[in-house]
Amino acid sequence: MLALTRKIGQSIMIGENIEITVVEVRGDQVKLAVQAPRAVPIYRKEIYEQIIEENLRAVEIPENVDLSNLIRLTQNEEK
């Protein structure tokens, strides 16, 4: 992990096209501005972790599902 010290108005660059600027420091909170291409998703870490958990739950297969029957049904729909 890289730890940097920055003052208000100072930035760091990630790669060539992501810039993070310190906008405000108030007590124990720091306000950051992120400038990045629209194609780059930006999430707070706790939200990102929730998305990952939801995605994992979405692909879980319940124990009572008959996979062989499900595969047959899927193959029949493709024909």
N, C-alpha and C positions, 0 to 999 in steps of 0.2 A: 504494500500500500504506500502510495506517495502522499505525504502530508505537506501542504503548502501554507504559508502565511500570506494573506492579502489584505489590503486596506480597501475602504469604500472607494468604488470607482475602478479598482484594479481587476484584471481578468486573468483567466487561464485559458489555454487553447487545448482542445482534444482533437487530435488529427488536424486537418486543414480547414474544417468547416463547422466546428462546434466551439462556441465561445461561452464561457461562464463568467459572469461579472458579479462582484459583490455590490449590492445596491444599498443595503442598510444593515446596521448592526444595532440591536436594541436588547440590552441585557444579555440573556443567553440564547437569543434568536438571531439568525443571520438570514437576510433576504437575498436570494440569488436570482439573477436573470440569465436565462439560457437562450442563446441564439443558435439555431440549428436548422438544417433543411427540413421541410415539412415531412419528408419520408422517414425521418428519424423519430421513432416513438420516444416520448419522455414521460416517465412516471415517477411519483414518489415511491420509495422502496416498499413501503407497506402495501400500496396499491398493486405494485408489480407482483409481490408475493401472493396476494389474493387472486390475481389473474392466473398465475401459475397453478395454484391449488384448484381453482375452478376448471382449468383445462385438464388437469390430471383426473379430477372427478368425472369429467365428461367422457373420458375414454375408459373408465372402469367398466368391466363387464360383470354384471350381477352373477352370483353363483348358480342361480336357478335357470339361466339362459342355456338353451340347447344350441351350441354353436354350429353343429353339423346341419341342423335344420335351418338356422339363420343363413348359413352359407348357401345352401340349396335355394332358399327363397331369393336371395340376392342374385344368384346366377340365373334363375328363371326370369327375373325382372329385366336383366340385361339382354335377353334374347328377343 
